[in-house]
């Protein structure tokens, strides 16, 4: 994981308004959200079983996350690499994996080694800068 030093940390904005604007940039709500915290995730790079994501974590400071009017506050953004298993799963989920990919399986490595850290730090910071402009 590569933590990024950006101007996004600590900024607050309405959840619904921001979400409607960053969907077009490829951001989605990360899978580990609850009513009081979450993250926006974006794929920076994908090749076969490896994916490098930009994650923008936040906490809800007013309301609840499923409410358009919720107010969120950004925490430290970071770049993370997931490695997934490509191939058939040899357990009871074989029907799900008959295509060779189970979209519901956990990554083999949720925090994989990131090569060329400087490259991904710069790419992450550039992507975050676009979000900072939306938040201002």
C-alpha positions as CSV (number, residue, x, y, z in Angstrom):
1,X,0.0,0.0,0.0
2,X,1.3,3.4,-0.9
3,X,-0.2,6.3,1.1
4,X,-0.5,9.5,-0.8
5,X,0.2,13.0,0.5
6,X,-2.5,15.2,-1.2
7,X,-4.8,18.1,-0.4
8,X,-7.8,15.8,-0.4
9,X,-7.4,14.6,3.2
10,X,-9.7,16.5,5.6
11,X,-11.9,17.9,2.8
12,X,-15.7,17.6,3.2
13,X,-18.4,17.4,0.6
14,X,-21.9,16.1,0.1
15,X,-21.8,12.4,-0.7
16,X,-24.6,12.3,-3.4
17,X,-23.3,15.4,-5.2
18,X,-19.8,14.1,-5.4
19,X,-20.8,10.5,-6.3
20,X,-22.8,11.7,-9.3
21,X,-19.8,13.7,-10.6
22,X,-17.1,11.1,-10.1
23,X,-19.0,8.1,-11.5
24,X,-18.1,9.3,-15.0
25,X,-14.4,9.2,-14.0
26,X,-14.7,5.5,-13.2
27,X,-15.0,5.6,-9.4
28,X,-17.2,3.1,-7.6
29,X,-18.1,2.6,-4.0
30,X,-15.6,0.2,-2.4
31,X,-17.1,-3.1,-1.1
32,X,-16.2,-2.5,2.6
33,X,-18.6,0.4,3.2
34,X,-21.1,0.8,6.0
35,X,-23.3,3.7,7.0
36,X,-20.5,5.6,8.7
37,X,-17.5,5.1,6.4
38,X,-16.6,4.0,2.9
39,X,-14.3,4.6,0.0
40,X,-14.3,5.5,-3.7
41,X,-12.2,3.1,-5.7
42,X,-10.8,3.5,-9.2
43,X,-8.7,1.1,-11.3
44,X,-5.4,2.7,-12.3
45,X,-4.1,-0.4,-14.1
46,X,-5.2,-4.0,-14.7
47,X,-3.3,-6.9,-16.3
48,X,-4.6,-10.5,-16.0
49,X,-4.9,-11.3,-12.3
50,X,-3.3,-8.1,-11.0
51,X,-5.1,-4.8,-10.5
52,X,-3.8,-1.5,-9.0
53,X,-6.4,0.6,-7.4
54,X,-6.6,4.2,-6.1
55,X,-8.7,4.2,-2.9
56,X,-10.2,7.3,-1.5
57,X,-11.4,6.5,2.0
58,X,-13.8,8.7,3.9
59,X,-15.9,8.9,7.0
60,X,-19.5,10.1,7.2
61,X,-19.6,13.2,9.4
62,X,-23.4,13.9,8.9
63,X,-26.2,11.5,8.0
64,X,-25.7,8.0,6.7
65,X,-24.0,6.8,3.6
66,X,-27.1,5.5,1.8
67,X,-28.5,9.1,2.0
68,X,-27.8,11.5,-0.9
69,X,-27.5,14.3,1.6
70,X,-24.8,12.7,3.8
71,X,-21.7,14.8,4.4
72,X,-18.4,13.0,4.0
73,X,-14.8,13.8,5.1
74,X,-11.9,12.3,3.2
75,X,-9.1,10.5,4.9
76,X,-5.6,9.7,3.5
77,X,-5.9,8.3,-0.1
78,X,-3.7,5.3,-1.1
79,X,-2.8,3.0,-3.9
80,X,-3.2,-0.7,-3.4
81,X,-2.6,-3.8,-5.5
82,X,-4.9,-6.8,-5.5
83,X,-4.0,-10.2,-7.0
84,X,-6.9,-12.5,-7.8
85,X,-7.0,-16.2,-8.7
86,X,-7.7,-16.7,-12.4
87,X,-8.9,-20.2,-13.2
88,X,-11.4,-22.6,-11.8
89,X,-12.3,-22.8,-8.2
90,X,-12.3,-26.4,-7.1
91,X,-15.0,-26.2,-4.4
92,X,-18.8,-25.9,-4.2
93,X,-18.8,-22.6,-6.2
94,X,-17.7,-24.4,-9.4
95,X,-20.9,-23.2,-11.2
96,X,-19.9,-19.6,-10.5
97,X,-16.4,-20.2,-11.9
98,X,-17.2,-22.2,-15.0
99,X,-16.1,-19.2,-17.0
100,X,-12.8,-19.2,-15.2
101,X,-13.5,-16.1,-13.1
102,X,-15.5,-15.7,-10.0
103,X,-16.3,-12.0,-9.5
104,X,-17.2,-12.8,-5.8
105,X,-13.9,-14.5,-4.8
106,X,-11.6,-12.8,-2.4
107,X,-8.2,-11.6,-3.8
108,X,-5.3,-14.0,-3.4
109,X,-3.3,-11.0,-2.1
110,X,-5.3,-7.9,-1.0
111,X,-2.1,-5.9,-0.5
112,X,0.3,-7.1,-3.2
113,X,3.8,-5.9,-3.7
114,X,3.8,-2.8,-5.9
115,X,6.7,-2.5,-8.3
116,X,7.9,0.9,-9.4
117,X,6.4,2.7,-6.4
118,X,7.3,6.1,-7.7
119,X,5.3,5.6,-10.9
120,X,2.2,4.6,-9.0
121,X,2.6,7.3,-6.4
122,X,2.7,9.9,-9.2
123,X,-0.3,8.3,-11.0
124,X,-2.3,8.2,-7.8
125,X,-1.5,11.8,-6.9
126,X,-2.5,13.0,-10.4
127,X,-5.8,11.2,-10.2
128,X,-6.5,12.6,-6.7
129,X,-5.8,16.1,-8.0
130,X,-8.8,15.8,-10.3
131,X,-11.0,14.9,-7.3
132,X,-9.6,17.8,-5.3
133,X,-10.7,20.2,-8.0
134,X,-14.3,18.7,-7.8
135,X,-14.3,19.1,-4.0
136,X,-13.2,22.8,-4.0
